[in-house]
């Protein structure tokens, strides 16, 4: 089925909902196995689990005029962000976007399950972000980061890599995995207000023996049992910044002054020319 819905018991208003956005072409893949582990474990915990299998759904990755029903606001210059914001306000988005937005609205936990492609997500999942997280629905200038639309929800990345863990160390050939994760976890999830849980990274399952792959999945199952008790990753609190165009949305001068005494930067992105805070994007509990 293109969209898979799992119910443990009769749905009621108090039942918790989780959404898994799945981006892999193959039902027999390790990613599919990780998805299935999450479905079973969360279901056992009483969740209503929704799965958006993007390839099976043939979800469109391209953000185009077809995403908007009815007339455009600006007939001379098509601006996707503005037009989809107005379309969201007037309930004129395409049916596939509306369906995914409804799932996001219902879910208190969202897990993105995918293979790492070119240090990022597969195109079909990038298209999901581009099209579903429309301005107005997912963010606005007034509602972003700590004040974001989804500040009451949790989200996380769960993904596989082709390379080994050592290759993603600060001294590894691919560079620090924390830097790779920053655009996804800060620039998308945290930007929309999500409380971002530490990623579940399955390093190089395709090149691991069966016993190791089984151990990876069992570790994921064990983590899921206590997942909602975890603290989210640390990001720079929005109150550290002067939120005005005149000030350039920069760190407040007194904050920069106070940061001089610290050994590390605030976050992976807000490093202030200092060493990056260790594991800022892979482990909760970093310095704020």
C-alpha positions as CSV (number, residue, x, y, z in Angstrom):
1,X,0.0,0.0,0.0
2,X,1.2,3.5,-0.8
3,X,0.2,4.8,2.6
4,X,0.3,2.4,5.5
5,X,-1.8,3.0,8.6
6,X,-1.3,1.0,11.8
7,X,-3.8,1.0,14.6
8,X,-3.3,-0.9,17.9
9,X,-6.8,-0.3,19.1
10,X,-9.7,1.8,18.3
11,X,-8.5,5.3,17.6
12,X,-9.6,7.9,20.2
13,X,-8.7,11.5,20.8
14,X,-6.2,10.7,23.6
15,X,-4.2,8.2,21.5
16,X,-0.7,9.3,20.6
17,X,0.2,9.5,16.9
18,X,3.6,9.0,15.3
19,X,4.5,9.6,11.7
20,X,7.3,7.8,9.8
21,X,8.3,9.5,6.6
22,X,10.1,6.7,4.7
23,X,12.3,7.3,1.7
24,X,13.8,4.1,0.2
25,X,12.9,2.3,-3.0
26,X,13.3,-1.3,-1.8
27,X,10.9,-3.1,0.6
28,X,13.7,-5.5,1.5
29,X,16.2,-2.9,2.4
30,X,17.8,-2.3,5.8
31,X,16.0,1.1,5.9
32,X,12.7,-0.8,5.5
33,X,13.7,-3.1,8.4
34,X,14.5,-0.1,10.6
35,X,11.1,1.4,9.6
36,X,9.4,-1.9,10.6
37,X,11.1,-2.0,13.9
38,X,9.9,1.5,14.7
39,X,6.3,0.7,13.6
40,X,6.2,-2.4,15.8
41,X,7.8,-0.9,18.9
42,X,5.7,2.4,18.8
43,X,2.6,0.4,18.1
44,X,3.3,-1.8,21.2
45,X,3.6,1.5,23.1
46,X,0.1,2.4,22.1
47,X,0.9,4.8,19.3
48,X,-1.2,5.1,16.1
49,X,1.6,4.9,13.6
50,X,1.3,6.6,10.2
51,X,3.8,5.7,7.4
52,X,4.3,7.8,4.3
53,X,6.2,5.6,1.9
54,X,7.3,8.3,-0.5
55,X,8.5,6.0,-3.4
56,X,5.4,3.8,-3.2
57,X,3.2,6.9,-3.1
58,X,5.1,8.3,-6.1
59,X,5.3,11.5,-4.2
60,X,6.4,14.3,-6.4
61,X,9.7,15.9,-5.5
62,X,9.4,19.0,-7.7
63,X,7.9,22.1,-6.3
64,X,5.8,23.6,-9.1
65,X,2.7,25.6,-10.1
66,X,0.8,22.3,-9.9
67,X,0.9,22.5,-6.1
68,X,-1.5,25.4,-6.2
69,X,-5.2,25.2,-7.1
70,X,-6.9,28.2,-8.6
71,X,-5.5,31.5,-9.7
72,X,-2.1,32.8,-8.7
73,X,-1.7,36.0,-6.7
74,X,1.1,37.3,-9.0
75,X,0.5,36.4,-12.6
76,X,3.7,38.1,-13.8
77,X,6.3,36.4,-11.5
78,X,5.7,33.0,-10.0
79,X,7.2,32.9,-6.5
80,X,6.6,29.4,-5.0
81,X,7.0,30.3,-1.4
82,X,4.5,33.2,-1.5
83,X,2.0,31.4,-3.7
84,X,2.0,28.3,-1.5
85,X,1.6,30.4,1.6
86,X,-1.5,32.0,0.2
87,X,-2.8,28.7,-1.1
88,X,-2.4,27.2,2.4
89,X,-4.3,30.1,4.0
90,X,-7.1,29.6,1.5
91,X,-7.1,25.8,1.4
92,X,-5.9,25.7,-2.2
93,X,-2.9,23.4,-2.0
94,X,-2.8,20.2,-3.9
95,X,-4.4,17.1,-2.3
96,X,-1.1,15.3,-1.7
97,X,0.4,18.2,0.2
98,X,-2.8,18.6,2.3
99,X,-2.8,14.9,3.1
100,X,0.8,15.1,4.4
101,X,0.3,18.3,6.3
102,X,-2.7,16.6,8.1
103,X,-0.4,13.8,9.2
104,X,2.2,16.3,10.5
105,X,-0.6,18.1,12.4
106,X,-1.8,14.9,14.0
107,X,1.7,13.5,14.9
108,X,3.5,14.4,18.1
109,X,6.6,12.4,16.9
110,X,8.0,12.3,13.4
111,X,10.8,10.0,12.3
112,X,12.5,10.5,8.9
113,X,13.9,7.2,7.7
114,X,16.3,7.3,4.7
115,X,19.7,6.5,3.3
116,X,22.2,9.3,3.3
117,X,22.6,10.6,-0.3
118,X,25.5,13.0,-1.1
119,X,25.7,14.0,2.6
120,X,22.0,14.8,2.5
121,X,18.5,13.3,2.0
122,X,17.2,11.6,-1.2
123,X,15.6,14.0,-3.6
124,X,12.1,12.6,-2.9
125,X,12.5,13.5,0.8
126,X,13.9,16.9,0.0
127,X,10.8,17.4,-2.1
128,X,8.6,16.4,0.9
129,X,10.3,19.1,3.0
130,X,10.0,21.7,0.2
131,X,6.4,21.0,-0.6
132,X,4.8,20.0,2.8
133,X,6.6,22.4,5.1
134,X,5.0,25.4,3.4
135,X,5.3,29.0,4.8
136,X,2.4,29.6,7.1
137,X,1.8,26.0,7.8
138,X,5.3,25.2,9.1
139,X,7.0,28.6,9.8
140,X,6.8,32.4,9.6
141,X,9.1,35.2,10.5
142,X,7.3,35.4,13.8
143,X,7.2,31.6,14.4
144,X,10.6,30.0,13.9
145,X,13.3,28.2,15.9
146,X,12.3,28.2,19.6
147,X,9.1,30.0,18.8
148,X,8.4,27.7,15.9
149,X,5.0,26.3,14.8
150,X,5.9,22.8,15.8
151,X,7.5,23.5,19.2
152,X,5.2,21.0,20.9
153,X,6.3,18.1,18.6
154,X,9.5,16.0,18.4
155,X,11.3,14.9,15.3
156,X,14.4,13.0,14.4
157,X,16.5,11.6,11.6
158,X,17.1,7.9,11.3
159,X,19.4,7.0,8.4
160,X,22.0,4.7,6.9
161,X,25.4,5.5,5.5
162,X,27.5,3.8,2.9
163,X,30.7,4.9,4.7
164,X,32.0,3.7,8.1
165,X,31.7,5.7,11.3
166,X,35.4,6.5,11.3
167,X,35.1,8.2,7.9
168,X,32.6,10.7,9.5
169,X,34.9,11.6,12.4
170,X,36.5,15.1,12.5
171,X,39.7,13.5,11.3
172,X,38.0,11.1,8.9
173,X,38.0,11.6,5.1
174,X,34.3,12.6,4.9
175,X,34.6,15.1,7.8
176,X,32.6,15.7,11.0
177,X,29.1,14.2,10.8
178,X,27.9,17.0,13.0
179,X,28.6,19.5,10.3
180,X,26.7,17.4,7.7
181,X,23.7,17.2,10.0
182,X,23.5,20.9,10.8
183,X,21.5,22.0,7.7
184,X,19.0,19.3,8.2
185,X,18.5,19.4,11.9
186,X,18.9,23.1,12.5
187,X,17.9,24.5,9.1
188,X,14.8,22.4,8.6
189,X,13.6,20.7,11.8
190,X,14.7,23.2,14.5
191,X,13.8,26.1,12.2
192,X,10.2,24.8,12.2
193,X,10.2,24.6,15.9
194,X,10.6,20.8,16.4
195,X,12.3,19.5,19.5
196,X,15.0,17.6,17.6
197,X,16.0,14.3,19.1
198,X,19.5,12.9,18.5
199,X,19.8,11.1,15.2
200,X,19.8,7.3,14.9
201,X,22.7,6.6,12.6
202,X,23.2,3.1,11.1
203,X,26.8,3.2,9.8
204,X,27.5,1.1,6.7
205,X,25.0,-1.7,7.2
206,X,25.5,-2.8,3.6
207,X,29.1,-3.7,4.4
208,X,28.4,-5.2,7.8
209,X,27.9,-8.9,8.6
210,X,24.3,-10.1,9.4
211,X,25.0,-10.3,13.1
212,X,26.1,-6.7,13.2
213,X,23.0,-5.6,11.2
214,X,20.8,-7.5,13.6
215,X,22.5,-5.8,16.5
216,X,21.9,-2.4,15.0
217,X,18.2,-3.1,14.7
218,X,18.0,-4.4,18.3
219,X,19.8,-1.2,19.5
220,X,17.2,0.9,17.6
221,X,14.4,-1.2,19.2
222,X,15.8,-0.6,22.7
223,X,16.2,3.1,22.1
224,X,12.6,3.4,20.9
225,X,11.3,2.1,24.2
226,X,12.6,5.2,26.0
227,X,12.7,7.6,23.0
228,X,10.1,10.1,24.3
229,X,12.0,10.5,27.6
230,X,15.2,11.7,25.8
231,X,16.2,15.3,26.0
232,X,16.4,17.1,22.6
233,X,19.6,18.4,21.1
234,X,20.9,21.8,22.1
235,X,20.6,24.8,19.8
236,X,21.3,28.4,20.4
237,X,18.3,29.9,22.2
238,X,16.5,32.5,20.1
239,X,16.7,35.1,22.9
240,X,20.5,35.3,22.3
241,X,19.8,37.1,19.1
242,X,18.5,40.6,18.3
243,X,15.5,39.7,16.2
244,X,15.3,42.8,13.9
245,X,16.4,43.6,10.4
246,X,18.1,46.7,11.7
247,X,20.4,44.5,13.9
248,X,20.8,41.8,11.3
249,X,19.4,39.1,13.5
250,X,22.9,38.8,15.0
251,X,23.9,37.6,18.5
252,X,23.5,40.4,21.0
253,X,26.7,42.2,21.9
254,X,26.5,41.2,25.5
255,X,26.1,37.5,24.5
256,X,29.2,37.6,22.3
257,X,31.1,39.2,25.1
258,X,30.0,36.5,27.5
259,X,30.9,33.8,25.0
260,X,34.5,34.9,25.0
261,X,35.2,32.9,28.2
262,X,34.0,29.6,26.7
263,X,36.3,27.1,25.1
264,X,33.9,26.0,22.4
265,X,31.4,27.7,20.2
266,X,27.7,27.7,21.1
267,X,26.6,25.2,18.4
268,X,28.0,23.5,15.3
269,X,26.8,26.5,13.3
270,X,27.3,29.3,15.8
271,X,31.0,28.4,16.5
272,X,32.2,32.0,16.7
273,X,35.5,30.9,15.2
274,X,36.1,28.5,18.1
275,X,36.4,24.7,18.2
276,X,33.0,23.1,17.6
277,X,31.2,21.8,20.7
278,X,31.7,18.0,20.6
279,X,28.8,15.9,19.3
280,X,26.5,18.9,19.2
281,X,24.3,17.4,16.5
282,X,24.6,13.8,17.5
283,X,24.2,13.7,21.3
284,X,21.8,15.6,23.6
285,X,23.2,17.5,26.6
286,X,25.5,20.0,24.9
287,X,26.3,23.4,26.4
288,X,23.7,26.1,25.8
